[in-house]
């Protein structure tokens, strides 16, 4: 008899959006916006423009710069 191991269900985009709005934006505000805000844009990188997860998902080229 085979034992099936199931991975946890991936988070829904609604759950991810809440996490982004709460935790991720807070970390970005604390660690990134001083240099990468709409006003500063060091390295031509404005992370402040990504107010919701949908903004992040539409701008994959920008996030490749961050990675």
N, C-alpha and C positions, 0 to 999 in steps of 0.2 A: 504494500500500500504506500502510495506516495504522499508525502506531507507537503501541502502548499503553504508557501510563505508569501503573505501579501504585504506590500509596502503600504504605508499610510497614504490615504488619499491626498493628492496635491491640494494646496490651499486654493480657494476660489479667488477670483480677481477682486471680489468685494472684500474678502479678508485681507488680501495683500494690500489693497488700497488703504484700508484702515491702519495697517501696520506701517505703511509708508508715511501716511499723514501724521501718525503719532510718533513712532520711534525713529524712523529713518530721517524725516525732515528735521527732527530735533538734533540728531547727531550732525547732520549737514550744516544746520545753522550754527552749531557750536564749533565745528571743525573746518568748514569749507567756505562759508559765505564771506568771511573777512577778505578773502582773496578772489573768490569766484562768484561774486554777486552780479546783479544787473549793472550796478554802478562801477565795479572794479574790472571784472572780466579779464583777470590775469591769464595769459596764455589763450586768450580768446575763448574762455570757458565760463559761461554763465550758468551756474547750477541753480540759482535762485528761481529761474523761470519754470522749474519743474515743481509745480504746486500740488499736482495729483499724479498718481501712478500712470494714468492714461498719457500724460505729457511725457513721461519717461519712455513708455512703450513706443511712442511715435518718433522718438529721437535716438535711435540705436547708435547712429554714427557718433553722436556726442558722447554717449556712455562708453563707447569703445576707447575714447581718449582718456577717460577716467580709469578704466581697467588697466 
